[in-house]
Amino acid sequence: MFETIEKAVKQLQAAQNKLVETLDMAAIEALVIVFELMLGEDDDEWATLSATDQANILADIQAADFDGMTPELKRQVLQLLLVATMREDGLQANYQVTPDAIGMWVGFVVEQFVTAGEPVKVTDLTVGSGNLLATVAQVLGQQKNEMTASGVENDDTMLTIASGMAALLGLDWQLTLADAVADQPAVNQDVVIADLPVGYYPSAVPTDFTTQADDGLTYVHHLLIEQAIKALRPGGLAALIVPANLFESEQAANILKYLQGSDVFFQALLQFPEKLFTNEKAAKAILVLQRAGGDAVQATPVMLARTPELTNVAENKNFVSEITAWMTANALRHA
């Protein structure tokens, strides 16, 4: 399996690198063209290449044997391609791919919440490259959920990448180029996911946001947490990747006040091992929230925990059992 993935990644990177060199473009732009070629689509810049260059690039893509892979192998190949591309172009942290070490835990929480075999509406407020949404789609597909998926992204290049990923994985997503703070991206969703960007929202905040800072700029991830709840149906679940120090910043009082309001239940904060991150300030956690209404109840106790190291199989198995039991006891598990 690993040899198959490695071969495919190397062949597709070879095609990508040829495009970078011959067309003098960024790696992310070349990846868009590779995706288009894999999907049999036309591209204006591709048409300017010589027949020899085109033949060499197409040979690399053909040698990857992408179409013959399982959906899971395809997603892993695309994920590795994206990670390498982000590193090559030196893109900022908010454009980085959500790794499986985090995404699969989001998928697990969502899988437990959703009733197996039933239709489910899922939206990603910050879809980026689409890897997190693809991970959740893969998990729900294994328990035969028909997923109506949507995503929002304010960067047109990343939205193009996400669209290509969905098409290459045979997934039907409704993707929108929009500002998820300024525009209400979705309503009445069963599940909202997002790998939230960290930083200040650069524009004026709409007046109906409780999490808006009293003075100065507001953290964009605070605003998106509030927007996630607005996008849910009563009783719906949000599984959001947030900074591990969410409740330690100078604006922590604002988000805590919001989470104590009547519209939302703060159910869990699952922190990841610091070894997953390049530095302590980059550490992440999963914030699990539920919109009030439906069959939602406040979990008692709120789960505050740290996921085990990836390599510790026994501890991971125990942790899964603990979460499952906790979700069952608090009416959060429907699988």
N, C-alpha and C positions, 0 to 999 in steps of 0.2 A: 504493500500500500504506500509506504513512504517513498519507495523508489519511483512509483507511478506519479506521485505528487511532485517530487523533485524534478523528474524529467519534464513534466508539463510546464512547471514554473520556469525552468531554464529555457525551454523552447519559446515560450511566450515572451520572456524577457529578451531573448535574442531578437525577436521580431520588433519589440518595443525599442530596443537600443538602435536598431537599424533606422527606424523612423526618427529617433532623436538626432542621429548623425546626419541623415540625408535631408531632413526638413528643418534642422536647426530649431528644435522646439523643446519645451519642458517635458519631463517624463510623464507627467499627468496628462498632457495633451496627446502624447503618443499613445498612452494607454486607452484613451477614448477612441482613437482610430483602430487600435487592435480589437477593441470590443466591437466596433462597427464591422470590421472585416469578419470576425467570428460569427456575426449575426447576418452576414451577407448584405450589409447596407453600403450605400455609396458615401464617398467623402471627397470634397473638392480638392483638398491638399494631396490626398492619395493619388488623385488623377494626374497630378503634375510629375509623378515619379516615372522613371524609365521602365520599360517592360522588364528589364533584367532585375532592377531593384524590387519591383512588385513581385516577380516570381520568387526571388530569394526570401522575401518576407512571408509570402503565402506558404512557402515550403516549411518555414519555421512553425507557423501556426498549425499547419496540417500535421506536423510531426508531434505536436503536443497531444494529439488524440483526445482532445477535451470532450468531444461529443460522446465518446464511449465510456465516460466515467459515471459513477453514481452521483446523485445530487449532493451528497455530503462531501465527496472528494472534489467535486467542482467548486463548492463553496470554499473549501480549504485552499484550493489553488488560487482562486480569486482573492482571498484574504491575504495570502502571502505576496501576491503580486502588488496589491494595494499597499501593504506595509513597506515593501521595498521601494515603491514609487514615492510614498510620502517621505521616506528617509532620503532618497536621492534628491528630491526637490527642496528638502529642508522646510516643509510646510509646518505651520504653527500647530501647537498642541491640540487646539480645538478641531483640527482636521484629521487627527490621527484615527486609525481604525480601532474599533472596540475589540479587544482580544477575546478569544474563546474562554480564557480563564475567568473573565468577567461575564461575558455574554451568555455562557451556558448556565450560570447561576440565575441570571434574569429569566432565561428560558425555563428553568426549573420552577421558579416561583409562579410564573404565568401558567405553566402546564398544570400545576397543582390547583390553581384557582379556577381554571376553565374546565367545564364538564366535558369529558371525552366524547368525541363524536358529534358534538353540537356546533352549529355555526358560531363564529366569534368575530367581532370587529376590533381590530387592533390598529392604533396609529402611533407613529414615531414622530415626536415633535421636532427632533433635530436629526433627520435621517442620515445626513452626511453621505458616506460611501455606500450605506445600506447594509453593512455587515451585521449590525445588531438586529435589524428587522429580519434579515435572512436567517439568522441563528434562531430567532423565536419562531419563524415560519417552519423551519426544519423540525424543531421540537414538537410543535403543534401538529405538524403533518404526520408524525409518528403515532399520535393518538387519534388520527382521523378527523381532526377538526377542519371544517371548511372555513378558511380565514379570509375575511375581507380586510385587506391591508391598505393603509394609506400612510403617507409621509410628507413632511414639510422640510424644506431646506432653503436658506437664503443665498446660497452660492450656486450659480448656474452650472459651473463645472462639476461640482460634487453631485448635483442633482442628475447630471448626465451620466456620471459614473454609476450612481444608484440605479438609474433606469436601465443601464446596460447590465448591471449585475442581476437585476430582476429578470430581464429577458433571457440571459444566459442560463439562469437557473429554472426557467420555465414558470416564473411566478408572475402573477398579475397584480401590480401595485398601482394605486392612484397617487401620483406624486405631484406636489405643488411647489412652485417657486414662490416663497412668501416669507415674511417676517412673522414667526410664530408668536411674538409678543404683541405686535401691532394688529395682527389679524387673528381672529378665532379660527383655528385650522380645522377643527372637527367638533362634533357634538355627539352625545349619546353613544360613546364608545364603551365596549366592555373592558378593554385594557388600553392603557397608554404606557409606552416605553420611551426612553430617551437617554442618551449619553450626553448630559447637559454641558454646554460650554461654560467655561469659568471666566469671569471678568465683569466689567461694567457694561450695562446697556447704554449705547451711545446717544440715543434719541430721547425725546420727551416720553415719559411713561403715561399711558392712558390713565385717566383719573380713577378708574374703578379697581385699581390694584391695591390690595391691603398691604402687600409686601414692599411697596415703594418706600425708599429711604426718606427720612425726615428732611435731610439736607444732602445736596450733592447727587452724584450718580448712584443708581441702584444696581445691585448684582443681577446679572441677567439670569443666572440659574434660580434665583429666588422668584423672579417673575414667571419663569417657565414652570416652576413647581405649582404655582397658583393656576397657571393656564392649563396644566395637565388635569387638575381637578375639574375645571370648567368643561373640559372635553369629555369627561366620563359620564356615563349614565349613573343614576342613583345605585349605589352598591358596587360600582365598577372599581377596578384596581389600577393603580399606577405603580410601576417598578422603574425607578429613576436612578441613574448612575450620577452620583453627586460627589463633591469634595468630601473627604473623610472628616475634615475640620468644619463641616457645615455649621455646627452650633458653637463655634469658637471665634468666628470673625466679628468685626466691629458692627456688622448688621445682623448678628444672630438674633437679637431681640425681636426684630421684625418678622423673621421666618418662624420663630417660636410662637409668637403671638398668633400668626396665621394658623399654625398647626393645632392650636388650642381652640380654634373657632368651631362653630356648630356645623360647618359644611364638610369637614374632613376628619378622618380618623388617622392618626399617626400610629401605624401598626408595627413597623420594624425598621431597624438600621443595621445592615449587615456589612461590616468592614472587611476589607481584603488584606492579606498579609503585606507588609511593607516591602518585602522582597520583590513583589510584582512591579514596583515602580522605581524609576531612576533616582528619585529623591523623596524625602518624607512629605514635602509640600505637594507632590503630585498624587498622593494616595487617594484612593476612591472608596466609595461605599455604595450599597444599594439602599435607597430610601423607598420603603413600601408604604403607600398611602391608600386609603379607600374613601371614596365619596360617600357621605352619609346618605341613608335611604336604602330601599330594598331590604335585603337581609343582612346588611352591614351592622356590625357591633364593634365597639372599641375592644381591641385585644387586651387581655389581662393575663400576664403582664405584657407590655410592649417588649418585643424581642430585640435586645441589643447584644449582638454577637459578632465574632470574627470568624470568617471562613478558614478552614485548615489549609496548610500547605498543600499544593497540588500533588506532591509526591507521596503524601501520607494517605494511603488507600483506606486504612481502617478508620482514621479520624473523619475522613470525608463521608464514609458510609454511616458513621454514627451521627454526623451533623445532618445528613439528609433525613435520617430517622427523627431527629429532634425537631427539625423544621416541619416535617410532615405531621408529627403529633401536635405541635403547636398550632399549625394552620387548621387542623381538624377540630381542635378544642375551641377555636375562636371563629368558627363558621367561615373560614377563609379557603377551605379545601373542598373542591367539588369534583375532582378528577375521579 
